[in-house]
Amino acid sequence: MQILENLWIDIAQWIRGLFDSFLPQWAAQLVMDVLGILLLIVIGIVAVLAFTYMERKVIARVGDRIGPNRAGPLGIFQAIADAIKMLTKEDVTPTNADRWMFLAAPILIIIPAVLLYAVLPFGRGMVGVDVNIAVVFVVALGAIPILSMLMAGWASDNKYALLGAFRTVAQLLSYEIPMAIALLTVVLLAGTMSTVGIVGAQSSIPFILVTPAAFLVYFLAGLAELNRTPFDLLEADSEIVAGYFIEYSGMKFAMFFLAEFINFFMMAGMITTLFLGGWQWPILPSWLWFLIKTIAVIFVIMWIRDTVPRIRIDQMLSFAWKALVPVALANLFLVAFIAKLLEPGWLRTVAAFGSNIVLIGIALLLLGRASRRRKERAREAGEAAVKRYYASAESD
């Protein structure tokens, strides 16, 4: 099992030794850095091919269908066929579009998606760059897609694309706030902003069992950041006909699609890193445990997409500001108070977990009461409208 544990590290060291045998040290390091960048790009592309096939199969099974089964055995080449189809479609640019901005948007959205993989620990010793401010790096690069989506909607000269761009700013900025607060909670518990350090801090117990409220906030905010159901208002087909990228076709559309699934794998990997102990678990190789946990998170996200209906834009924004932000702030205060009061250990873990459960219960109770009030107001408004109708009919 130790051979499998160090498999990828041994391969990297063998390649480095090969280049050291005939290149100066600086040149060998440069070649290894370039190969590392190419490897991250390849991981992103492979993730897109694998998870598009997986999502179509999951959706099919939930809907009691078979799913892709024609292109290759069990339809495993369906994603490749879809990629060929998109790359060979005609590339159309609207006449009145801002051509340079229209072209830059799909390029700008894919760059940060790949760069984020650099700080994701795929296993023990398997991280591109172990920086001590990795969490800040993730938050900073995660805001760049907002700009690229706004550019795409504005440059398209299309009212549906522009409306999708406005929704982008409203939705993604709103959900960045609770996500950042949930990250602060994890950083507070781990005592570091390094993703490797955060995984190391979960050697005894994963943070999902210490602060489940932060996990729920981060998970739900992640769904909104990924534009996944029930928060897929940026490209709601039934409302704004694909939203901000409606005018994109061919390879430009494929780049938006590629960035979405690269971010999909990155978000699931971050959830695994921050709350599920990362690559830590016994018996199996660390990189295999990371992959298993990440795929499990991805399956849950796909399951939610297939079973939960889309909510309205006003409900989505209200949920961010009136539910997630207060819960995230209250949880941050509770965890900070407990961390200051108690030393690290089981007592602090139990206290944090218990306070989180109480907080979640109070939040659900308040949300249920607010939902009942909205229904009562809607019923009263309907009854008043009916009374006004009959009163006007009698007077006539």
N, C-alpha and C positions, 0 to 999 in steps of 0.2 A: 504493500500500500504506500510505503514511503517513496517508491519509484514514481507512482502516479502523482503523489503530492508535489514532488519537485520536477515533474516532467517538463513543464513549460519554462521554468527557471533554468533547468539544465540545458534545454535547447537554446535559450537566449545566451547563456554563457558559452556554449560551444560555438555559436555564430560569432560572438564577440572575440573569442580566441582565434577564430579563423581570420577575421579582419586584422587583428593585432599582429598576425604573422607576417603580413606584407604591407601594412599601412602604419603611418605615424599614429600616436595615441589620439591626437586631436581629430584626425581624419576618421579613425575607427569609431570614435564616439559620435561624430557627426553622422556617419552612415547608420549607426545604431539608432540615433534619434529619428532619422528619416524613416527607417524601417518601423520604428514604433508608431510614428504618425500614420503610416500606411496601414499598419495592423489595426489601429483604432478605426480607420475608415472601413476596412474590410469587416470588422466586427459589426459596425453599424449597418452595412449593406446586408450581411448575413442575417442580422436580427430582423431587418425589414422583410426579407424573403421568408424567414421562418414564421414570424408572428402574423404576417398577412394570411398565410396558409392556415395557421392555427386559429386565427379569429374567424375565418370563413367556416372552418369545421365546427368551432364552438357554436357559432350562430346557427348553423344548420342543425346541430343536435338539439339545441334548445327549441328550435322550431320544428322538430321531428322530421328533419330532412337528412339527406346524405351528405350534401356539400360537394366540393370539387372531387371528381372521380374520373375524369377523362384524360387530363394531361399527365401521363406517367402513372406508375403504380400508386393507387389510392389518391391520385391527383396531386402528387407531391411537386410536380413541375408547373402547377397552375400559377404560382407567384412569378416564375420566370416568364411564362407566357404573357402574363399581365404586364410585366416590365417591358418586354419586347413590343407589346401593343402600344404602350404609352410613349415609348421612345421613337416609334415610327409614325406616330400621328402628326398631322400637319401643325406646325407652330404658327399661331395666328396672333398678331398684335393689333388691337383696335386702332382705328385711324386717328382718333383724338387723344390717344393715351400719351402720357409723358414717357417716351420710349426708354430713356436712360433709367429712370426710377422704376419703370415697369420691369426692366431687365435685372436691376440690382436686387429687387425684393427677394426672389427665390434663391439668389446666391447668398444674401445676407442671413436668411433664415436657417440655412443648413450648416454654416460655419460654427456658430456656438453650440449647435446640437452635437457635433463631433468633438469639439474642444472639451465639453463637459466630461467625456469619457476618461480624460487624462487623470482626474482625481478620484475615479471610482475604483475601490479596491476589489478586484475580481477574485482574490485569494490571498493566502499568506505570502507576503513579499511580491504580490502581483498588482502593482499600481504604477501608472505612468509617471506621476509626479506626486510625491508626498509633501505637500505644502502645508504650513501651519495655519493657513487661512483658507482652507479648501471650502468651508461653508460659505464664506464671503464670495469666493470665486463662483460657486454654484448660483448664489442669489444674483450676482451681478450679470453673469452670462444669461441667466434665465429671463432677464428683462429685455434682451435684445430682440427676440422674436416678436415682441409687441410692436417694436419700431418697424420691423420688416412687414408685418401684416398691415399696419397702418399705411406704409408705403404702397403695398400692393393694392389696397382698396382705393387710395387716393389717386394713384397713377392710372387706374383702369378706366376712369371717366365713365363709371357705371353706378347708378344709384343704389343698386343692391350691394355692389362691392363696397361702396362708401358706407352704407349702413352696417355691413359686416365689420368694417374697419372701426367704426365708432363703438360697436359692441365689443370689439377686441380690447380697446382701451378701457372701457367700463368694466368688463369682466376680469381681464387678467390683472389689471392693477388692483382691483378690489380683493382678489384672492391671493395676491402677493403678500398682503399684510398678515393675515392669519398664518400663512405658510412660514413667513419669516419669524413670527412669534413662536410657533411650534419648534422651529429650528433653534431658537434661543433657549428653549427649555431643554433640548437635547444637549446643547453646548454647556449649559449650566450643570447638568448631571455628569457629563463626561469630563469637564474641565479643560477641554481642548476644542479647537475648530478643525483639526485634522481629521479627515475621514478614517484614516488608519487608526488614529488615537481613539475615535469614537467606537470603532469596532473593538479595540482592545479594552475599552471601559465596560463592555458587555460580556466579559469573559465568564462571569458568574451567573448573570441573569440578563436577558434582553430588555431593552427599554420599553417595549410594548407592555411588559408586565409591571413596569415602574410608573409609567405615565401613559395609560391608554387614551386619555383625553387628547394629549398631544398627537398621538398616532392617528386618531380619528380626524382631528383638525387637518393634519398634514395630508392624510389620505384623500379627504374630500376636496381640499384645496388643490391637490395634485390632479384630481379628475377634471376640475375646472381649468387648470393650466394646460392640461393635455387636450382640452376641447372634447372630452368624452361625455357620453350620456350619463346623467341627465343634464349636463351643463354644456351641451354642444350647440349653443346659441350663435356661435360665430359663423357657422355654415349650415344653419337650419334650412334644409332643402324646401320644406313646406312653407317657409316664411320669406326667406331672402335668396332662394335659389343658389345655394352653395356659398353665398357670402363673399368674403374678401377676395377669393381667388376664382370667381366665376368666369373671368375673361381669360384665364390661363389655360393653355392646352399643351399637348406634347410633353417635351422634356421639362419645361418650366413647371407644369402641373406636377410632374413626377418628382421634382425637387421638393415641393411643398409636402407631397405625400411621404417622401423619404424622410424629411425632417420630422414629421409627425410620429412616425414609428421609431425613429432613432431616439426621440425624446421619450417615447413610450417605454422603451427598454431602460433608458437612463432613470426615469422617475421610479420605475419598479426597483431598479438597483439601489437607488437612494433610500427608498423605504426599507429595503432589506438591510442596508448599511446602518441606517439611523435607529431602527426599531427592532429588527429581527436578529441582531447579533452578527450581521454580515456573513462572513465565510466560516464563522466558528460553529463547530459541531463535531462530535467524535466519529471515529471509524473511517468514514469516506474522506476523500481528498477535499481540501478547503475550497478549491475552485468549483468542485462539483456541488458542494453544499450551497455555495452562493448562487449557482445556476438553478438549483432546485427551488430555493426560496424565491428567487426572482420570477421564475416561471409560475409559481403558485400565486404570487401577487398579480401577475399579468392575467392569469385565468380568472381571478376574482373581479378584476376590472372589466374583462370581457363579459363575464356573467352579469354584472350590473348593467352593462350596455344593452344586453339582450332582454332584460326583464323590467327595467325601470323606465317610465315614460319621460319625455322631455318636459322641463318646467318652463314657466314664463320668464321673460327677462327681468321683470320687476321682482318676482319671487326669488330669482337667483341672486340679485344684488342685495335684496333684503336679508337673505340667508347669510351672505358673507358678512355684512356689517352689523346685523342685529343678533346673529347667532354665533358664527365662528369667531369673530374678533373678540366679543366679550368672554367666550369660553376660553379662548387661547390666553387672554390677558389674566383671567382669574386663575387658570392653571399655572401660568408662569409665576404668579405671586405665591400660590400654594407651594409649588416645588421649591422656590427660592427660600421660603420661610422654613420648610422642613429640612432642606439641605443646610441651612444656617443653624438650625436648632439641634439636629441629630448628626452623629458621625456616620460615615458610610458603613452600611451593613444591612442585615435583614430587618432591623427595626425601622430604619429609614425607608427601606423598600416597601414594607407593609403599610407604613403611614402614608407614603406617597400614593400607593395603589388605592388605599381606602378613600383618601380624599378625592382622588380622580373619579372613582365610582360614584361618590356622592355628588360631585360636580356634574357628571354626565346625567345622573338621575334628575337633578334640579333643572338642567338645561332641557331635557326631554319633557319634563312636566310643564315648564314655561312655554315650550314650543307647542305642546298639545293644547294648552289653554289659549294661546294666541290663535291657533287654527280654529278652535271652536268659536272664538269671538268673531273671526272673519266670516265664518259660515252663518252665524246669527245675524250679523250686519247685512250680509247678502240676502238672507231670507226676509229680513225686515224691509230692505229696500225693494225686493220683489213684491211683497205684500202691499207696500205703499204705492207702487206703480200700478198694481191691479186696482186698488181702491180709486186712484186718480182716474184710471181709464173708465171705470163704471160710473164715477161721479160725472165725468164729462159726457158720457153717453146718455145719462138720465137728464142732464140739463139740455141736451140737444133735442 
